[in-house]
Amino acid sequence: MERFPAAHKAGYAVYSRASLVLYDALVLGLSNRFLWRCPSARMTALYDRHLSADHLDVGVGTGFFLDRASFPASDPQVTLLDPNAHCLQKASTRIRRYGPRSVQADALVPWPASLGRFGSIGLNYVLHCLPGSMSAKAVIFDHLLPHLGEGGCVFGATILQGDAPRSVAARQLMGIYNRKGVFSNENDTLEVLEAELSRRFALIDIKQVGCVALFSASAPKR
Ligand SMILES: C[S@@+](CC[C@H](N)C(=O)[O-])C[C@H]1O[C@@H](n2cnc3c(N)ncnc32)[C@H](O)[C@@H]1O
């Protein structure tokens, strides 16, 4: 029996041990700069700005940004959440200097109550991997709200369609990824992302770079 809903699997099953070896060079190196037109340095800067000393990272991939970015403390508490055991293993090994805690969970279903509360929650390049419309996948913001500590902030990046500028090559690769279910962002627009964040948070910031939205949100409306 599947541990998590089968409908969510295509968005995380693609990250095998082998594909994670290529991920940093192909996705964070080539695709970000030349296809999505948002160099990874922009995301490292986002992490630098928003990381707290008690951070939860959701959808951890290879742990690239947690490794690169600067925490505001020398001994931060870092929790990694991902349904994919390969990602958890790769990221936790990479940042073992922080002694991270790993939680194997699907962020689209209610999160374990025992997870705790955090000063920052990262959602980098996760939303465009989740199935459903932006409004449906925004349930992830409802799941994270009880885990956001006083003054806490959620931040991340996601790849958009809609009016976002995309070259022919970017459209083609995005089409392939959507057909395989690796991406599900056919209806993801800046406007809906903004609306879903505004419904839940009083303070939001969204910048579009290429076809990527870099966002942060704090002060939950609860
Ligand atoms: C494109 S990678 C992003 C990795 C990393 N955050 C980065 O920015 O390089 C997507 C990550 O989201 C995870 N993911 C996909 N579906 C998920 C879900 N339903 N819940 C939590 N994480 C998920 C994948 O396993 C993978 O680690």
The ligand as an SDF file (V2000), in Angstrom:
LIG
                    3D

 27 29  0  0  0  0  0  0  0  0999 V2000
   12.1460   20.6810   -7.5690 C   0  0  0  0  0  0  0  0  0  0  0  0
   12.5980   19.9070   -6.0500 S   0  0  0  0  0  0  0  0  0  0  0  0
   13.0940   21.3130   -5.0870 C   0  0  0  0  0  0  0  0  0  0  0  0
   14.2040   20.9890   -4.1460 C   0  0  0  0  0  0  0  0  0  0  0  0
   14.7960   22.1680   -3.3630 C   0  0  0  0  0  0  0  0  0  0  0  0
   13.8350   22.7830   -2.4960 N   0  0  0  0  0  0  0  0  0  0  0  0
   15.3720   23.1840   -4.3100 C   0  0  0  0  0  0  0  0  0  0  0  0
   14.8820   24.3210   -4.3380 O   0  0  0  0  0  0  0  0  0  0  0  0
   16.3300   22.8570   -5.0070 O   0  0  0  0  0  0  0  0  0  0  0  0
   11.0180   19.5080   -5.3650 C   0  0  0  0  0  0  0  0  0  0  0  0
   11.1040   18.8960   -3.9880 C   0  0  0  0  0  0  0  0  0  0  0  0
    9.7520   18.8440   -3.4670 O   0  0  0  0  0  0  0  0  0  0  0  0
    9.5110   17.5490   -2.9640 C   0  0  0  0  0  0  0  0  0  0  0  0
    8.0650   17.2800   -3.0350 N   0  0  0  0  0  0  0  0  0  0  0  0
    7.3180   16.9440   -4.1160 C   0  0  0  0  0  0  0  0  0  0  0  0
    6.0550   16.6950   -3.7490 N   0  0  0  0  0  0  0  0  0  0  0  0
    5.9930   16.9180   -2.4190 C   0  0  0  0  0  0  0  0  0  0  0  0
    4.9480   16.8200   -1.4540 C   0  0  0  0  0  0  0  0  0  0  0  0
    3.7130   16.4120   -1.7970 N   0  0  0  0  0  0  0  0  0  0  0  0
    5.2410   17.1410   -0.1670 N   0  0  0  0  0  0  0  0  0  0  0  0
    6.4910   17.5660    0.1900 C   0  0  0  0  0  0  0  0  0  0  0  0
    7.5160   17.6510   -0.6700 N   0  0  0  0  0  0  0  0  0  0  0  0
    7.2700   17.3170   -1.9600 C   0  0  0  0  0  0  0  0  0  0  0  0
   10.3630   16.6210   -3.8270 C   0  0  0  0  0  0  0  0  0  0  0  0
   10.5840   15.3600   -3.2480 O   0  0  0  0  0  0  0  0  0  0  0  0
   11.6320   17.4700   -3.9560 C   0  0  0  0  0  0  0  0  0  0  0  0
   12.4620   17.2970   -2.8400 O   0  0  0  0  0  0  0  0  0  0  0  0
  1  2  1  0
  2  3  1  0
  2 10  1  0
  3  4  1  0
  4  5  1  0
  5  6  1  0
  5  7  1  0
  7  8  2  0
  7  9  1  0
 10 11  1  0
 11 12  1  0
 11 26  1  0
 12 13  1  0
 13 14  1  0
 13 24  1  0
 14 15  1  0
 14 23  1  0
 15 16  2  0
 16 17  1  0
 17 18  1  0
 17 23  2  0
 18 19  1  0
 18 20  2  0
 20 21  1  0
 21 22  2  0
 22 23  1  0
 24 25  1  0
 24 26  1  0
 26 27  1  0
M  CHG  2   2   1   9  -1
M  END
$$$$
